[in-house]
Amino acid sequence: MVNYMMDYLIGMGFTPLMIFSIALIMLWDMIWKLIGMWKAARKGSAVWFVALMIFNTFGILPILYVYVFSEMKKHRTFRKVRRKRR
């Protein structure tokens, strides 16, 4: 099956380097997408989960979610400081 696909793609004008590059980009995107979707599911963010599932951005959107948007709530929350009673 793999040989048939390789022969087909090479017959269409793709070089082996191009095929390898596309496979590498697909693997890169899949890994980051799974990490981003896992983190969105753990935080209960349905909107981000669906957005990460639908859009293919070569890993850019999941990386932004993991390192920027999922960390934003941590910086916005403030703890109430209780004063000591004398």
N, C-alpha and C positions, 0 to 999 in steps of 0.2 A: 504493500500500500504506500509506504513512504517513498520507495523508488519510483512508483507511478506518479506520485505528486511532484517529486523533484524533476522528473523528466518533463512533466507537463509545464511546470513553472519555467524551466530552462528553455523549453520550446517557445514559450511566450516572450522570451527575451530577458528574463531575470538571471542575473549571475548568482553563483553560489554565495558570494559575499553579501549580496542584497537579501537573499533568502535568510541567511544567518542573522543579518542586522534586524530584519523584521521580526524574526522569532525572538531575538534578544529584547527588543522593544516591547513585544507582547508580554514576555515574562516579567520585565520590569514593571509594566503597568499593572499586571495581575497581582504582583506581590504588594505594591503600594495600595492598590484598591482594596485588597483583603484586609490590610492593616487599618486603613481608614474606616472601612465598613465595620470592622470589629470594634474599633474605638467608639464610633457613632452609636452602635447598638448598645454598648456598655453604658454610655451616657444617656441613652434614651432619646436621642435626637433623630426622629424619624425623617425629617426633612433632609438632613445631611446624608442619612443612609440611602435614601432614594436618589438623591443627586449624585452620590458617588457610584451608585449602581448603574445609572443611566449614561452619564457623560464619560467619554473616553478622552482623557487629556494627557496621555503618556505619563501618568503619575504625578502631574503638577497639582491638580486639585486635591488628591489625597494627601500629598506632602504638605500642602498649605493647611489642610484641615488638621492633620496630626500635630504640626508644630506651631500653628498660629491660632486658628479658630477654636480648637478644643481647649486651649490653654487660657482663653480670654476670660472665662468665668472665674477662674482662680484669682485673677488679678482684680476683678470687680467686687468680689465679696469682701465685706468688712466685718470683723468680729467686734462685738460690743465689749468694751472694756468695763468691767465692773469696778467700781470704786470701793476701796476698803472703808468700812465704817469705823469710826473712832469711838 
